Amino acid sequence: MPKMLHTGQVIIDLVMAVDQLPQAGGDVLAQSASFEAGGGFNVMAAAARNGLPVIYLGRHGSGRFGDLAREAMNAEGIRIGLAGRAERDTGLCVAITDASAERSFVSYIGAEGDLTAEDLADVKVEAGDYVYVSGYSLLLTGKGQALVDWVLALPEQVKVVFDPGPLVESPDAPLLQALLTRIDLWTSNGVEALRITGAPDIAGALDLLAGLLPAKVLMVVRDGPQGCWISQGSERRHVPGFKVQAVDSNGAGDAHAGVFVAGLARGLSAFEAARRANAAAALAVTRWGPATAPGVAEVDALINKTFSA
């Protein structure tokens, strides 16, 4: 069976829930706070819970946060591809969710921000595998160039998935320009697609992305509660979302991405994979925390309930 090799960053989230963010210089009391594995862990956990074997190709630190990251990955059955621990600890993200279920982040990159060509030299990748690349990685001087060089040398039979994330604002950066030529699957939310392309709406963003990416690329752009859009070549389709009561949007996009790739790896069509991903994201926003993606049975139950009503 194919596997996912995730090259992004596993960090530790300090997750806090508040009624509203404080004003500059102010303070508010949180209703809850906990340390949870986050970042790239969310995508990997979603994929693993939906039957796709996952390998983490990132650094992990020496210290309390590195221990938490490894413990979380081991609990999900995620294999750690780089065995050696870095000298510094894994990084931290403060993730704050307000009463509207919107989240805000402040991140500090630690050991996961470093990766060398030597780290990747002995990685075994097979035809049909999915290599997942995060836009965050391209911004890290200790990692970006080595990662892009490795990805560009992968066989064509390996599928490259790119998630730009919220910090990539333009397609003009040299590393991104190089990577764009090799992407097989683009996955982002609508805000990210609009920011990168400068388009006024998702339809326009898909048109402009098609001009930046290889002709064969499959694009998935999430549209919040409305679901997502899938586009490949001349075919474009809206896949409706599922109506739920959201309490925390943290990790919903990651759940969508992980479940979508897991569906493709199982041989599902892009539409069926997107419908499962929409269901997973809908379930994720009904739960507090970053890695709240459901498993196969829960996704099946929501789809069956919705379409048998």
C-alpha positions as YAML, in Angstrom:
chain: A
units: angstrom
residues:
- id: 1
  name: MET
  ca: [0.00, 0.00, 0.00]
- id: 2
  name: PRO
  ca: [1.22, 3.55, -0.60]
- id: 3
  name: LYS
  ca: [2.42, 5.59, 2.34]
- id: 4
  name: MET
  ca: [2.68, 9.26, 3.24]
- id: 5
  name: LEU
  ca: [6.11, 10.72, 3.93]
- id: 6
  name: HIS
  ca: [5.52, 14.02, 5.73]
- id: 7
  name: THR
  ca: [8.39, 16.49, 5.48]
- id: 8
  name: GLY
  ca: [6.82, 19.29, 7.53]
- id: 9
  name: GLN
  ca: [7.27, 20.24, 11.16]
- id: 10
  name: VAL
  ca: [5.85, 18.57, 14.27]
- id: 11
  name: ILE
  ca: [5.70, 21.12, 17.06]
- id: 12
  name: ILE
  ca: [3.92, 21.31, 20.40]
- id: 13
  name: ASP
  ca: [0.82, 23.48, 20.67]
- id: 14
  name: LEU
  ca: [-0.08, 25.28, 23.86]
- id: 15
  name: VAL
  ca: [-3.83, 25.29, 23.19]
- id: 16
  name: MET
  ca: [-5.92, 27.89, 25.00]
- id: 17
  name: ALA
  ca: [-9.63, 28.80, 24.72]
- id: 18
  name: VAL
  ca: [-10.75, 32.37, 25.41]
- id: 19
  name: ASP
  ca: [-13.90, 34.45, 24.90]
- id: 20
  name: GLN
  ca: [-11.91, 37.01, 22.92]
- id: 21
  name: LEU
  ca: [-8.30, 37.93, 22.31]
- id: 22
  name: PRO
  ca: [-6.89, 40.65, 24.57]
- id: 23
  name: GLN
  ca: [-6.11, 44.10, 23.27]
- id: 24
  name: ALA
  ca: [-2.44, 44.98, 22.90]
- id: 25
  name: GLY
  ca: [-0.98, 45.15, 26.39]
- id: 26
  name: GLY
  ca: [-4.09, 43.54, 27.91]
- id: 27
  name: ASP
  ca: [-4.86, 40.19, 29.51]
- id: 28
  name: VAL
  ca: [-7.74, 37.70, 29.50]
- id: 29
  name: LEU
  ca: [-8.40, 34.49, 31.38]
- id: 30
  name: ALA
  ca: [-8.53, 31.26, 29.40]
- id: 31
  name: GLN
  ca: [-11.21, 28.63, 29.99]
- id: 32
  name: SER
  ca: [-8.75, 25.83, 29.26]
- id: 33
  name: ALA
  ca: [-5.10, 25.20, 28.44]
- id: 34
  name: SER
  ca: [-3.16, 22.09, 27.44]
- id: 35
  name: PHE
  ca: [-0.03, 20.98, 25.62]
- id: 36
  name: GLU
  ca: [-0.76, 18.97, 22.46]
- id: 37
  name: ALA
  ca: [1.30, 17.76, 19.51]
- id: 38
  name: GLY
  ca: [0.48, 19.97, 16.53]
- id: 39
  name: GLY
  ca: [1.79, 21.38, 13.26]
- id: 40
  name: GLY
  ca: [2.42, 18.60, 10.78]
- id: 41
  name: PHE
  ca: [1.29, 16.06, 13.36]
- id: 42
  name: ASN
  ca: [-2.33, 16.98, 12.65]
- id: 43
  name: VAL
  ca: [-2.13, 15.96, 8.97]
- id: 44
  name: MET
  ca: [-0.25, 12.77, 9.78]
- id: 45
  name: ALA
  ca: [-2.68, 11.74, 12.52]
- id: 46
  name: ALA
  ca: [-5.64, 12.32, 10.19]
- id: 47
  name: ALA
  ca: [-4.07, 10.18, 7.46]
- id: 48
  name: ALA
  ca: [-3.04, 7.41, 9.88]
- id: 49
  name: ARG
  ca: [-6.50, 7.27, 11.47]
- id: 50
  name: ASN
  ca: [-7.91, 6.74, 7.98]
- id: 51
  name: GLY
  ca: [-5.71, 3.83, 7.07]
- id: 52
  name: LEU
  ca: [-2.67, 5.40, 5.40]
- id: 53
  name: PRO
  ca: [0.78, 4.40, 6.74]
- id: 54
  name: VAL
  ca: [2.74, 7.53, 7.65]
- id: 55
  name: ILE
  ca: [6.43, 8.35, 8.12]
- id: 56
  name: TYR
  ca: [7.62, 11.62, 9.64]
- id: 57
  name: LEU
  ca: [10.69, 12.96, 7.82]
- id: 58
  name: GLY
  ca: [11.44, 15.81, 10.18]
- id: 59
  name: ARG
  ca: [13.70, 16.59, 13.09]
- id: 60
  name: HIS
  ca: [12.58, 16.19, 16.70]
- id: 61
  name: GLY
  ca: [14.25, 17.68, 19.73]
- id: 62
  name: SER
  ca: [15.89, 16.75, 23.00]
- id: 63
  name: GLY
  ca: [13.73, 18.00, 25.86]
- id: 64
  name: ARG
  ca: [10.18, 17.94, 27.19]
- id: 65
  name: PHE
  ca: [8.59, 19.06, 23.90]
- id: 66
  name: GLY
  ca: [10.53, 16.53, 21.84]
- id: 67
  name: ASP
  ca: [9.40, 13.81, 24.24]
- id: 68
  name: LEU
  ca: [5.77, 14.91, 23.83]
- id: 69
  name: ALA
  ca: [6.09, 14.92, 20.03]
- id: 70
  name: ARG
  ca: [7.55, 11.40, 19.90]
- id: 71
  name: GLU
  ca: [4.99, 10.08, 22.37]
- id: 72
  name: ALA
  ca: [2.13, 11.46, 20.27]
- id: 73
  name: MET
  ca: [3.51, 10.06, 17.01]
- id: 74
  name: ASN
  ca: [4.11, 6.65, 18.55]
- id: 75
  name: ALA
  ca: [0.53, 6.59, 19.88]
- id: 76
  name: GLU
  ca: [-0.83, 7.14, 16.36]
- id: 77
  name: GLY
  ca: [1.43, 4.54, 14.75]
- id: 78
  name: ILE
  ca: [3.40, 7.22, 12.87]
- id: 79
  name: ARG
  ca: [6.91, 5.98, 12.09]
- id: 80
  name: ILE
  ca: [9.73, 8.41, 12.83]
- id: 81
  name: GLY
  ca: [12.02, 8.40, 9.81]
- id: 82
  name: LEU
  ca: [14.95, 10.33, 11.32]
- id: 83
  name: ALA
  ca: [15.99, 8.49, 14.45]
- id: 84
  name: GLY
  ca: [18.57, 10.86, 15.90]
- id: 85
  name: ARG
  ca: [17.40, 13.60, 18.24]
- id: 86
  name: ALA
  ca: [18.57, 17.15, 17.66]
- id: 87
  name: GLU
  ca: [20.55, 18.99, 20.31]
- id: 88
  name: ARG
  ca: [17.81, 21.58, 20.89]
- id: 89
  name: ASP
  ca: [14.19, 20.99, 21.78]
- id: 90
  name: THR
  ca: [11.14, 20.78, 19.53]
- id: 91
  name: GLY
  ca: [9.40, 24.12, 18.88]
- id: 92
  name: LEU
  ca: [6.25, 25.55, 20.41]
- id: 93
  name: CYS
  ca: [3.08, 27.21, 19.09]
- id: 94
  name: VAL
  ca: [0.62, 29.16, 21.21]
- id: 95
  name: ALA
  ca: [-2.79, 28.42, 19.63]
- id: 96
  name: ILE
  ca: [-5.67, 30.56, 20.90]
- id: 97
  name: THR
  ca: [-9.29, 29.87, 19.95]
- id: 98
  name: ASP
  ca: [-11.93, 32.53, 20.64]
- id: 99
  name: ALA
  ca: [-15.70, 32.26, 21.05]
- id: 100
  name: SER
  ca: [-16.27, 32.45, 17.28]
- id: 101
  name: ALA
  ca: [-14.15, 29.25, 16.86]
- id: 102
  name: GLU
  ca: [-11.50, 31.29, 15.01]
- id: 103
  name: ARG
  ca: [-7.90, 30.59, 16.00]
- id: 104
  name: SER
  ca: [-4.74, 32.67, 16.21]
- id: 105
  name: PHE
  ca: [-1.17, 31.41, 16.42]
- id: 106
  name: VAL
  ca: [2.26, 32.48, 17.59]
- id: 107
  name: SER
  ca: [4.95, 29.94, 16.67]
- id: 108
  name: TYR
  ca: [8.57, 29.35, 17.62]
- id: 109
  name: ILE
  ca: [10.57, 26.94, 15.46]
- id: 110
  name: GLY
  ca: [12.94, 24.58, 17.23]
- id: 111
  name: ALA
  ca: [14.73, 21.39, 16.17]
- id: 112
  name: GLU
  ca: [12.15, 20.68, 13.46]
- id: 113
  name: GLY
  ca: [13.43, 23.68, 11.50]
- id: 114
  name: ASP
  ca: [16.64, 21.90, 10.47]
- id: 115
  name: LEU
  ca: [17.05, 19.27, 7.77]
- id: 116
  name: THR
  ca: [20.07, 18.39, 5.63]
- id: 117
  name: ALA
  ca: [20.70, 16.54, 2.39]
- id: 118
  name: GLU
  ca: [22.44, 13.86, 4.47]
- id: 119
  name: ASP
  ca: [19.26, 13.37, 6.51]
- id: 120
  name: LEU
  ca: [17.32, 12.59, 3.33]
- id: 121
  name: ALA
  ca: [19.97, 10.65, 1.44]
- id: 122
  name: ASP
  ca: [18.93, 7.20, 2.67]
- id: 123
  name: VAL
  ca: [15.14, 7.74, 2.71]
- id: 124
  name: LYS
  ca: [13.35, 5.02, 0.75]
- id: 125
  name: VAL
  ca: [10.47, 6.27, -1.39]
- id: 126
  name: GLU
  ca: [8.44, 3.93, -3.59]
- id: 127
  name: ALA
  ca: [6.19, 4.41, -6.60]
- id: 128
  name: GLY
  ca: [2.73, 5.49, -5.49]
- id: 129
  name: ASP
  ca: [3.91, 7.10, -2.26]
- id: 130
  name: TYR
  ca: [2.79, 10.61, -1.30]
- id: 131
  name: VAL
  ca: [5.47, 13.09, -0.18]
- id: 132
  name: TYR
  ca: [3.82, 15.91, 1.77]
- id: 133
  name: VAL
  ca: [5.53, 19.32, 1.69]
- id: 134
  name: SER
  ca: [4.51, 22.26, 3.87]
- id: 135
  name: GLY
  ca: [4.98, 25.88, 2.86]
- id: 136
  name: TYR
  ca: [6.42, 26.54, 6.31]
- id: 137
  name: SER
  ca: [9.42, 24.38, 5.36]
- id: 138
  name: LEU
  ca: [10.31, 26.65, 2.44]
- id: 139
  name: LEU
  ca: [10.71, 29.58, 4.83]
- id: 140
  name: LEU
  ca: [13.30, 27.82, 7.01]
- id: 141
  name: THR
  ca: [16.89, 28.56, 6.01]
- id: 142
  name: GLY
  ca: [18.14, 25.39, 7.68]
- id: 143
  name: LYS
  ca: [15.78, 23.17, 5.74]
- id: 144
  name: GLY
  ca: [14.19, 24.63, 2.61]
- id: 145
  name: GLN
  ca: [16.93, 24.21, 0.00]
- id: 146
  name: ALA
  ca: [17.85, 20.64, 0.98]
- id: 147
  name: LEU
  ca: [14.19, 19.63, 0.98]
- id: 148
  name: VAL
  ca: [13.39, 21.14, -2.43]
- id: 149
  name: ASP
  ca: [16.51, 19.60, -4.00]
- id: 150
  name: TRP
  ca: [15.45, 16.18, -2.68]
- id: 151
  name: VAL
  ca: [11.85, 16.54, -3.86]
- id: 152
  name: LEU
  ca: [12.89, 17.60, -7.36]
- id: 153
  name: ALA
  ca: [15.00, 14.43, -7.65]
- id: 154
  name: LEU
  ca: [12.13, 12.08, -6.74]
- id: 155
  name: PRO
  ca: [10.84, 9.68, -9.43]
- id: 156
  name: GLU
  ca: [7.73, 10.82, -11.31]
- id: 157
  name: GLN
  ca: [5.77, 7.90, -9.86]
- id: 158
  name: VAL
  ca: [5.98, 9.53, -6.42]
- id: 159
  name: LYS
  ca: [3.15, 12.00, -5.78]
- id: 160
  name: VAL
  ca: [4.17, 15.38, -4.31]
- id: 161
  name: VAL
  ca: [1.55, 17.11, -2.15]
- id: 162
  name: PHE
  ca: [1.98, 20.80, -1.37]
- id: 163
  name: ASP
  ca: [0.20, 22.69, 1.42]
- id: 164
  name: PRO
  ca: [1.26, 26.37, 1.28]
- id: 165
  name: GLY
  ca: [0.02, 27.27, 4.76]
- id: 166
  name: PRO
  ca: [-0.71, 30.82, 5.92]
- id: 167
  name: LEU
  ca: [2.78, 32.33, 5.62]
- id: 168
  name: VAL
  ca: [3.46, 31.81, 1.89]
- id: 169
  name: GLU
  ca: [2.18, 35.00, 0.28]
- id: 170
  name: SER
  ca: [3.58, 34.93, -3.26]
- id: 171
  name: PRO
  ca: [4.61, 32.39, -5.90]
- id: 172
  name: ASP
  ca: [7.72, 34.44, -6.68]
- id: 173
  name: ALA
  ca: [10.08, 33.07, -4.01]
- id: 174
  name: PRO
  ca: [12.85, 31.00, -5.72]
- id: 175
  name: LEU
  ca: [12.29, 27.82, -3.70]
- id: 176
  name: LEU
  ca: [8.56, 27.89, -4.32]
- id: 177
  name: GLN
  ca: [9.03, 28.56, -8.03]
- id: 178
  name: ALA
  ca: [11.26, 25.50, -8.25]
- id: 179
  name: LEU
  ca: [8.85, 23.33, -6.28]
- id: 180
  name: LEU
  ca: [5.78, 24.37, -8.29]
- id: 181
  name: THR
  ca: [7.07, 22.46, -11.30]
- id: 182
  name: ARG
  ca: [6.93, 19.16, -9.38]
- id: 183
  name: ILE
  ca: [3.62, 19.36, -7.50]
- id: 184
  name: ASP
  ca: [0.98, 16.68, -8.17]
- id: 185
  name: LEU
  ca: [-1.56, 17.75, -5.53]
- id: 186
  name: TRP
  ca: [-2.21, 21.26, -4.22]
- id: 187
  name: THR
  ca: [-4.22, 21.53, -0.98]
- id: 188
  name: SER
  ca: [-5.02, 24.85, 0.69]
- id: 189
  name: ASN
  ca: [-7.85, 26.88, 2.13]
- id: 190
  name: GLY
  ca: [-9.51, 29.65, 0.19]
- id: 191
  name: VAL
  ca: [-7.77, 32.48, 2.03]
- id: 192
  name: GLU
  ca: [-4.36, 31.02, 1.21]
- id: 193
  name: ALA
  ca: [-5.27, 30.52, -2.45]
- id: 194
  name: LEU
  ca: [-6.52, 34.11, -2.75]
- id: 195
  name: ARG
  ca: [-3.44, 35.52, -1.03]
- id: 196
  name: ILE
  ca: [-0.98, 33.68, -3.25]
- id: 197
  name: THR
  ca: [-2.77, 34.42, -6.54]
- id: 198
  name: GLY
  ca: [-4.27, 37.83, -5.79]
- id: 199
  name: ALA
  ca: [-7.59, 36.57, -7.20]
- id: 200
  name: PRO
  ca: [-10.90, 38.00, -5.95]
- id: 201
  name: ASP
  ca: [-12.57, 34.60, -5.51]
- id: 202
  name: ILE
  ca: [-11.83, 30.88, -5.44]
- id: 203
  name: ALA
  ca: [-12.79, 30.37, -9.09]
- id: 204
  name: GLY
  ca: [-10.28, 33.00, -10.12]
- id: 205
  name: ALA
  ca: [-7.66, 31.53, -7.79]
- id: 206
  name: LEU
  ca: [-8.07, 28.10, -9.37]
- id: 207
  name: ASP
  ca: [-7.64, 29.64, -12.82]
- id: 208
  name: LEU
  ca: [-4.46, 31.40, -11.80]
- id: 209
  name: LEU
  ca: [-3.07, 28.40, -9.92]
- id: 210
  name: ALA
  ca: [-3.59, 26.30, -13.05]
- id: 211
  name: GLY
  ca: [-1.24, 28.67, -14.84]
- id: 212
  name: LEU
  ca: [1.43, 28.24, -12.16]
- id: 213
  name: LEU
  ca: [1.26, 24.47, -11.76]
- id: 214
  name: PRO
  ca: [1.82, 21.46, -14.05]
- id: 215
  name: ALA
  ca: [-1.12, 20.55, -16.30]
- id: 216
  name: LYS
  ca: [-1.70, 17.25, -14.47]
- id: 217
  name: VAL
  ca: [-2.00, 18.78, -11.02]
- id: 218
  name: LEU
  ca: [-5.05, 18.10, -8.83]
- id: 219
  name: MET
  ca: [-6.08, 21.19, -6.86]
- id: 220
  name: VAL
  ca: [-8.18, 21.15, -3.69]
- id: 221
  name: VAL
  ca: [-9.22, 24.48, -2.19]
- id: 222
  name: ARG
  ca: [-11.25, 24.41, 1.01]
- id: 223
  name: ASP
  ca: [-14.14, 26.85, 1.45]
- id: 224
  name: GLY
  ca: [-14.95, 26.52, 5.15]
- id: 225
  name: PRO
  ca: [-18.43, 25.20, 5.97]
- id: 226
  name: GLN
  ca: [-19.32, 25.29, 2.26]
- id: 227
  name: GLY
  ca: [-16.97, 22.36, 1.60]
- id: 228
  name: CYS
  ca: [-14.25, 22.51, -1.04]
- id: 229
  name: TRP
  ca: [-13.49, 22.86, -4.73]
- id: 230
  name: ILE
  ca: [-11.56, 20.27, -6.72]
- id: 231
  name: SER
  ca: [-10.04, 21.04, -10.09]
- id: 232
  name: GLN
  ca: [-7.89, 19.10, -12.53]
- id: 233
  name: GLY
  ca: [-7.37, 20.05, -16.14]
- id: 234
  name: SER
  ca: [-10.70, 21.19, -17.59]
- id: 235
  name: GLU
  ca: [-12.76, 19.53, -14.84]
- id: 236
  name: ARG
  ca: [-13.87, 21.56, -11.82]
- id: 237
  name: ARG
  ca: [-16.38, 20.62, -9.16]
- id: 238
  name: HIS
  ca: [-17.73, 21.94, -5.88]
- id: 239
  name: VAL
  ca: [-18.04, 19.32, -3.14]
- id: 240
  name: PRO
  ca: [-20.57, 20.45, -0.48]
- id: 241
  name: GLY
  ca: [-19.70, 20.51, 3.19]
- id: 242
  name: PHE
  ca: [-21.58, 19.06, 6.18]
- id: 243
  name: LYS
  ca: [-23.65, 21.19, 8.55]
- id: 244
  name: VAL
  ca: [-22.36, 21.02, 12.14]
- id: 245
  name: GLN
  ca: [-22.01, 23.28, 15.18]
- id: 246
  name: ALA
  ca: [-18.38, 24.42, 15.22]
- id: 247
  name: VAL
  ca: [-16.56, 25.01, 18.50]
- id: 248
  name: ASP
  ca: [-12.91, 25.02, 17.37]
- id: 249
  name: SER
  ca: [-11.57, 25.32, 13.82]
- id: 250
  name: ASN
  ca: [-8.00, 24.49, 14.87]
- id: 251
  name: GLY
  ca: [-6.75, 21.54, 12.83]
- id: 252
  name: ALA
  ca: [-9.79, 21.26, 10.53]
- id: 253
  name: GLY
  ca: [-7.80, 22.01, 7.38]
- id: 254
  name: ASP
  ca: [-5.16, 19.50, 8.41]
- id: 255
  name: ALA
  ca: [-7.85, 16.87, 8.98]
- id: 256
  name: HIS
  ca: [-9.18, 17.60, 5.50]
- id: 257
  name: ALA
  ca: [-5.77, 17.30, 3.87]
- id: 258
  name: GLY
  ca: [-4.81, 14.08, 5.65]
- id: 259
  name: VAL
  ca: [-8.11, 12.33, 4.96]
- id: 260
  name: PHE
  ca: [-8.12, 13.49, 1.33]
- id: 261
  name: VAL
  ca: [-4.68, 11.97, 0.68]
- id: 262
  name: ALA
  ca: [-5.70, 8.79, 2.52]
- id: 263
  name: GLY
  ca: [-8.74, 8.52, 0.24]
- id: 264
  name: LEU
  ca: [-6.68, 8.92, -2.92]
- id: 265
  name: ALA
  ca: [-4.22, 6.30, -1.64]
- id: 266
  name: ARG
  ca: [-7.13, 3.89, -1.28]
- id: 267
  name: GLY
  ca: [-7.99, 4.41, -4.94]
- id: 268
  name: LEU
  ca: [-10.99, 6.70, -4.45]
- id: 269
  name: SER
  ca: [-11.87, 9.33, -7.02]
- id: 270
  name: ALA
  ca: [-11.04, 12.94, -6.21]
- id: 271
  name: PHE
  ca: [-14.74, 13.62, -5.55]
- id: 272
  name: GLU
  ca: [-15.15, 10.71, -3.13]
- id: 273
  name: ALA
  ca: [-11.89, 11.57, -1.36]
- id: 274
  name: ALA
  ca: [-13.03, 15.21, -1.08]
- id: 275
  name: ARG
  ca: [-16.41, 14.21, 0.35]
- id: 276
  name: ARG
  ca: [-14.70, 12.12, 3.01]
- id: 277
  name: ALA
  ca: [-12.30, 14.98, 3.72]
- id: 278
  name: ASN
  ca: [-15.23, 17.40, 4.10]
- id: 279
  name: ALA
  ca: [-16.87, 15.02, 6.57]
- id: 280
  name: ALA
  ca: [-13.65, 14.69, 8.56]
- id: 281
  name: ALA
  ca: [-13.17, 18.45, 8.72]
- id: 282
  name: ALA
  ca: [-16.78, 18.92, 9.82]
- id: 283
  name: LEU
  ca: [-16.35, 16.44, 12.66]
- id: 284
  name: ALA
  ca: [-13.01, 18.00, 13.63]
- id: 285
  name: VAL
  ca: [-14.52, 21.45, 14.23]
- id: 286
  name: THR
  ca: [-16.99, 20.00, 16.75]
- id: 287
  name: ARG
  ca: [-14.10, 19.11, 19.07]
- id: 288
  name: TRP
  ca: [-11.54, 21.13, 20.99]
- id: 289
  name: GLY
  ca: [-7.88, 20.79, 20.13]
- id: 290
  name: PRO
  ca: [-5.57, 20.59, 17.12]
- id: 291
  name: ALA
  ca: [-5.50, 16.89, 16.18]
- id: 292
  name: THR
  ca: [-9.20, 16.06, 16.28]
- id: 293
  name: ALA
  ca: [-9.56, 14.25, 12.95]
- id: 294
  name: PRO
  ca: [-11.95, 11.29, 13.11]
- id: 295
  name: GLY
  ca: [-11.27, 7.76, 11.97]
- id: 296
  name: VAL
  ca: [-12.81, 5.79, 9.11]
- id: 297
  name: ALA
  ca: [-15.89, 4.62, 11.01]
- id: 298
  name: GLU
  ca: [-16.88, 8.13, 12.12]
- id: 299
  name: VAL
  ca: [-16.45, 9.53, 8.62]
- id: 300
  name: ASP
  ca: [-18.55, 6.69, 7.22]
- id: 301
  name: ALA
  ca: [-21.26, 7.31, 9.83]
- id: 302
  name: LEU
  ca: [-21.59, 11.02, 9.04]
- id: 303
  name: ILE
  ca: [-21.71, 10.42, 5.28]
- id: 304
  name: ASN
  ca: [-24.28, 7.63, 5.66]
- id: 305
  name: LYS
  ca: [-26.41, 9.71, 8.03]
- id: 306
  name: THR
  ca: [-26.35, 12.71, 5.69]
- id: 307
  name: PHE
  ca: [-27.11, 10.90, 2.46]
- id: 308
  name: SER
  ca: [-29.62, 8.39, 3.81]
- id: 309
  name: ALA
  ca: [-31.80, 11.08, 5.42]
...
